[in-house]
Amino acid sequence: MTEEIEDIKKDFKEANEKTLRHLDGELLKIRVGKASPAMLMGVMVNYYGSPTPLSQVANVNSMDARTLTVQPWEKSMLTECAKGIVNANLGLAPQDNGEMLLINVPPLTEERRKELVKKAKAEAENAKVGVRNNRKDAMDFIKQLKNDGLSEDLAKIAEGEIQQITDSYVKKVDDIVALKEKDIMTI
């Protein structure tokens, strides 16, 4: 039975690591004032009738701290890439120079920084919900083991360990978002 408890804890930790990786990915999309190719990660482009991620039809780079470049592999995709960026509602205006798109990233206002902090905190809350859902699943497995003959004492110990792991992951989420908030608010 203790082997099964260890498997439950291992699966629980893996699920929480996946939740943290997802949070990191979502926070990368939130800009912090300097131009980053990650800002365009969620942009979809109409590639011959099918929605395709921008990164699969063009090279996205940062020229400097305030400028992004998007160079499609096919010149005919320039206008589609520009449409995709505008439709993504990122507040960016791509300029077509015939070869590539140049995107000037405006500096963030104080108000916009506060909005981005709220967005980051909302992502953190989603991650915490994910951790709590993972905890519920782990607790359900422990209850199932208890019904299958696991002693009451071992079940209580396992539940306590699951709660400690949960607390540590919630703290990690808080730490990650505090760092992102600091990044966003730093001018």
N, C-alpha and C positions, 0 to 999 in steps of 0.2 A: 504493500500500500504506500510506503514512503517513496518508492520509486515513482509511483503515479503522481504523488504530490510534487516531486521534483520536476516531473514533466509538465505539470500544470504551471508551476512557477516559471519554468523556462519558456513555455509558450506565451505566458503573460508578459514576460520581459520583452520577448521578440515583438509582440503586438504593440507594446508601448514604444519600442524603438522605431517601429514603422510609423507610428503616430508622430513621433518627434521629427522624423525625416520629412513627413508630409508638411508639418508646421514650418520647417526650415525652407522647404520649397515655396510655400505660400508667402513667407516673409521676404524671400528673395524678390518677389514680384512687386513689393512695396518699395518705392524709390526713396532714397535718403538724401537727395540733393545733387548727387553726381550721376552722370550718365553711366548706365550699366546695361549690357546686352540682356541681362535677366529681366529687365523691365518689359521686354517684348515677348517673353516666354509664352504668354497666353494668347497672343495674336494669331488669329486664323485668317488664311488667305484662300480666295476662291481659285483653286488650281484646276483649270479645265473642268469646271462643274462640281468639283468636290472640295469641301473645306479641308484645308491642310495647314498644319502649324507653319508659321513663317520661317522657322529655323530649318524646315525641310525644303524650302524653295529659294533660300537666300542666305548669304553670309551676313551676320549681324555683328558689328564691332563698335567699340567706342573709340572715336578719333581723339578726343580729349575729355576733360572732366564735364564738358557741357554739350558735347556733340556725339550723336550715334550715327553710324552709317549702315545702310541696308543695301547690299549689292545682290540682286537676284541673279540666278544662274542663267536665266533667259531674259533678255531685255524686254521682251513682250510682257513680262510679269511686273514691270515697274508700277504701272497704274493699279494693278490688283493688290500689290503689296501696300501701296499708299492707301487704297480704300480700306484694306484690312486694319491698318494702324489707326486710321481715323475712326472706323467702326468699333474698335476696341475701347473707345471712350477713355483714353488715357490722358487726354488733354494735350496731345502732341500733334504738331503740324508738319508732316514730312514735305520736304522740298525736292523736286525731281530735277536733276541736272543732266539728264539724258543717259548717264552711266549708272547712277546709284541714287538712293534717297539719302538726303542729309536731314537729320532731325535735331533741331536745337532744343535742348532740354532747359526750360526756364528755371530760374532759382525758385525755391519754395518760399511761399509767404508763411507767416506765423500761423494764420488760420488753416492753411493747407497742411502744415506740419501737424497741427492738432487733429485734423481729420485722419491723417495717416496713422497717428498714434492710436486713435479709436479703432481704425481698421485692424491694426496689429493686435490690439487687445481682444477684438472680436475673434480673430484667428486663434489666439491663445485660449479663449473660452471654448472654441470648437475642439481644440486639442485636449483640453481638460475633460470635456464630455467624452471624447474618444477613450481617454485613460479610464474614466469611470465605467464606461461600457465594457472595456476589457476586464476591469475588476469584477463587474457583475458576472461576466462569463466564467471567470476563474472561480468565483464563489459558488456558482451553480455546479461546476464540476466537483468541487469539494463536497457540496451537499449530496451530490449523486454518489460519491465515494462513501459518504457517511451512511447513506441508505444501503450501500452494498457491504457494510460491515466495518467501516473505519471507526475507530474509537472516538468518543466525544472529545477526549483530551487532545488527540492528534488533530482532529478537525479544528478545534479552537486555536491551536498553535499555528496551523496552516493559514487560517483566516487572518490571524494577527500578522503573519509574515506577508501575506498578500496586501494587507492594509499599509504596512511599512513601505513596501515597494511602490504602492500607489502614491503615498505621500512624497516619496523621493522623486517620482516622475512629475508630479504636480509642481514641485519645487523647481525641477529642471525647466519646465514650461515657463514658469514665472521668471526664472533667470534669463532665458533666451529672449523673452519679450522685453524685459528690462533693458537688455543690451540693445535691442532694436529700437526701443523708445529713445535711448540715449543717442543712438546714431541719427535718428530722425530729427531730434531736437537740436543737434549740434549744427551750427551754421558754418 
